[in-house]
Amino acid sequence: MLKDAFLAEGNIDICAIAETGQELIDGYRRYRPQAVVANFGLPGLDGLAAIRAIRKMTGGEKLFVIVISHLISSSISAEAEELDVDYLMPEVTDPRGITERICHFRRTPETVRLSKVNAAKAR
C-alpha cells in the first residue's frame, strides 16, 4: 500500500524496502536516504531499535524518520521522542499523510526538524 502511494506521488524515490529491522539498517548503510518510514513491528530488531542503530551512523542524526505502529503506548512514544522521530503514526489507512510529510520535508530540508505530531492527532 505505501509503496504504491510513493510511486503514485511521482517525486519520491524508493531505494529499498526492508522486511526486518536489520534490512532497514543495511538499506540505510547502502543507500543513505533522506527519509525512512519504519514499521515498529518489524521482525528481529523492531523499527525503533533499527532507528536507534541508524541514528548512531554518520548522517543518521539528520535522517527524517516516520515510525508507524498499530499500538502506540506511552513507552513507545517516549522512545520515539528520545530517538528524535519526526512522526509517530498509528497504522496507516491513508498513505497520503506520509507522502505529504515526506514531500514537505524535501521542499524544506534546511529546517532543523519538523514539529512532532502527537500520536492522537496523527491521521
C-alpha positions as CSV (number, residue, x, y, z in Angstrom):
1,M,0.0,0.0,0.0
2,L,2.7,2.5,0.9
3,K,4.9,1.5,-2.0
4,D,2.1,2.1,-4.4
5,A,1.3,5.5,-2.8
6,F,5.0,6.6,-3.0
7,L,5.2,5.5,-6.7
8,A,1.9,7.4,-7.4
9,E,3.4,10.5,-5.8
10,G,5.9,10.6,-8.6
11,N,8.7,12.5,-6.8
12,I,9.5,10.1,-4.0
13,D,12.2,7.5,-4.9
14,I,12.1,4.2,-3.2
15,C,15.7,3.0,-2.7
16,A,14.9,-0.1,-0.6
17,I,12.1,-2.0,1.1
18,A,13.0,-3.6,4.4
19,E,11.1,-6.5,5.9
20,T,13.2,-6.7,9.0
21,G,15.0,-4.3,11.3
22,Q,18.4,-5.5,10.1
23,E,17.4,-4.9,6.5
24,L,16.4,-1.4,7.4
25,I,19.8,-0.8,8.9
26,D,21.5,-2.4,5.9
27,G,19.4,-0.3,3.5
28,Y,20.3,2.9,5.3
29,R,24.0,2.0,5.2
30,R,23.9,1.2,1.5
31,Y,21.7,4.0,0.1
32,R,21.9,6.8,2.7
33,P,18.3,8.0,2.1
34,Q,17.0,11.4,3.2
35,A,13.9,9.8,4.8
36,V,12.9,6.5,6.3
37,V,9.5,5.1,7.0
38,A,9.8,2.3,9.6
39,N,7.3,-0.1,11.0
40,F,7.5,-0.6,14.7
41,G,6.5,-4.2,14.3
42,L,9.5,-5.3,12.1
43,P,10.7,-8.8,13.0
44,G,14.0,-9.2,14.7
45,L,15.0,-5.7,15.6
46,D,11.8,-3.6,15.9
47,G,11.6,-0.4,13.9
48,L,12.7,1.8,16.9
49,A,15.7,-0.4,17.6
50,A,16.7,-0.1,14.0
51,I,16.3,3.7,14.1
52,R,18.5,3.7,17.3
53,A,21.3,2.0,15.4
54,I,20.9,4.2,12.3
55,R,21.0,7.4,14.5
56,K,24.5,6.4,15.6
57,M,25.7,6.1,12.0
58,T,27.2,9.0,10.0
59,G,24.3,11.2,8.8
60,G,21.8,9.2,10.8
61,E,21.3,12.1,13.2
62,K,19.9,14.2,10.3
63,L,17.6,11.5,8.9
64,F,13.9,12.3,8.6
65,V,12.1,9.4,10.3
66,I,8.4,8.3,10.3
67,V,7.6,5.3,12.5
68,I,4.3,3.5,12.1
69,S,2.9,1.4,14.9
70,H,-0.6,-0.2,15.3
71,L,-0.1,0.1,19.1
72,I,1.2,3.4,20.5
73,S,1.9,3.1,24.2
74,S,3.5,5.7,26.4
75,S,6.8,3.7,26.4
76,I,6.8,3.6,22.5
77,S,6.0,7.4,22.4
78,A,8.8,8.1,24.9
79,E,11.3,6.0,23.0
80,A,10.3,7.6,19.7
81,E,10.8,11.1,21.3
82,E,14.2,10.1,22.7
83,L,15.3,9.0,19.2
84,D,14.0,12.3,17.6
85,V,11.5,10.5,15.4
86,D,9.8,13.2,13.3
87,Y,6.4,11.5,13.2
88,L,4.9,8.6,15.2
89,M,1.8,7.4,13.4
90,P,-0.9,4.9,14.1
91,E,-1.5,2.2,11.5
92,V,-1.8,3.9,8.1
93,T,-5.2,3.9,6.4
94,D,-4.5,6.7,4.1
95,P,-0.8,6.8,2.9
96,R,-1.2,10.4,1.6
97,G,-0.4,11.7,5.1
98,I,3.0,10.0,4.9
99,T,3.7,11.2,1.4
100,E,2.7,14.8,2.3
101,R,5.1,14.8,5.2
102,I,8.0,13.5,3.2
103,C,7.3,15.9,0.3
104,H,7.1,18.8,2.8
105,F,10.4,17.7,4.3
106,R,12.1,17.5,0.9
107,R,10.9,21.0,0.0
108,T,12.3,22.4,3.2
109,P,15.5,20.4,4.0
110,E,17.1,23.3,5.7
111,T,14.6,23.1,8.6
112,V,16.2,21.7,11.7
113,R,13.3,19.4,12.5
114,L,9.6,19.3,11.6
115,S,7.3,19.6,14.5
116,K,6.5,16.4,16.3
117,V,3.0,15.0,15.8
118,N,1.1,13.8,18.8
119,A,0.0,10.2,18.1
120,A,-3.5,11.1,19.0
121,K,-3.5,13.9,16.3
122,A,-1.9,11.8,13.6
123,R,-4.1,10.9,10.7
